[in-house]
């Protein structure tokens, strides 16, 4: 998903309630639709990898790696929401992120939660 498509997707996200909690204040969960997820596998890329590697020698925050991680999280989040929208969800509860190194220099980011139908109480 390119940056423009990701921004368009993010505009659509505001219609859905998304929370790390197990319920939605002021709403009743009327149906559990199942687990939804978005998964992204990313590498730092050659230029960011070189610059980030050099910065890591000095320690501290490494902006090049932060940018890669944040981009991967946003993309995984957008894919999770898209999955929920396709299943007809009104909200996603219990949202979590998980990450693992897939191979040296390549990481997986997973965003997941439970898609639900809700009604206002």
N, C-alpha and C positions, 0 to 999 in steps of 0.2 A: 504494500500500500504506500503510495507516494505521499509526500507531506500535504499536498492540496487535498487529496482524498481523505486523509486523516483529519484535517481541519473540518471538512464537510461532515464527516462522521461525528466529530465531537459536537457539532452544532445540534445534531439529532439526539445526543445523549441527554440533554436537559429535560426531555419529556419523560424520562424513566427515573424512578427513585432507586438509588444504588447506595447500599450501606454495608458496613462491616458488622452491624448488629444482626440479631436473629429475628427481629420484628421491625415494624415500621410504625412509629408513633402516629396515632390518629387513624390507623387503618387496621383492618382485619385481613389476615391471610386466608383466602378462600380456596386456594388450590396451589399445590406444589407441582411445578412443571418439570423439575429435575435439575441436575447440575448443568451449568453452562460454563464454557471455558474459551479462552483465547490463548494461543501459544505462538511464540516467536522464537526463532533461533537466530542469534546475531553474533558477528565477530566485530572486532574493533576496526577492522580495515587497516590497510598498510600504513597510511600517513598518521592516523590517530594512534596506531599501535607503536610506531616509532617515537612520536612525541610523548605519548603517555609513558612509554618505557623509560625515556630519558628523565621525565619528571619524577618517576617513582624512585629514582636513585636518591633524590633529596627528601623524599617522604612528604606527607601532607596530602591534601586533596588534589586529585588529578582531574581537571575539568574535561579533558578529552574522554576519559572513561565515564565520567558522570553523564556526559551528553549521550553516549552510546546506551548506557543503562536506562536513562530517563526516556529516550526514544523507544527502546524496546518495551518498557512498562506501558507507555501510552498506547503503543500499537497493540499489545496484548489485551489491554483494557478495552480498546475499541472493538477488537475482535470478539471479546466476551459479550459486550453489549449487543453487538450485531447478532450473535448466536441467540441471546435472550429475546431480541426483537423478532427473530425468525420463529421462535417458539411461542410467540404471543404473550410474553410476560409484560406485566405492569411494573415490576420491580425485581431487583436482584438483592438478596440478603446474604449475609455471612461471606462477604467478598474477601478473598485472600490472594496473596501473591506467593509464588514459589520460584526459585531459580536454582539452576544447577549448571555446572560446567559440563558441556556436552563432550568436548575434547579440548585440548590446549588452545586457548584463545577464542573459543566458541562457547557461548552460553545460551541456555534456554531460559526463557521467562514465561511463566504460566500465570494467568489471572483466572480465577474461578470463583464461583458462587452458586447459589441456588435461585433459579428463576421461579417467581411466584406471581399469581394473580391476587390482587388486593381490592378491597372496597373500603371506602371511607366510613368510619364509625361515628 
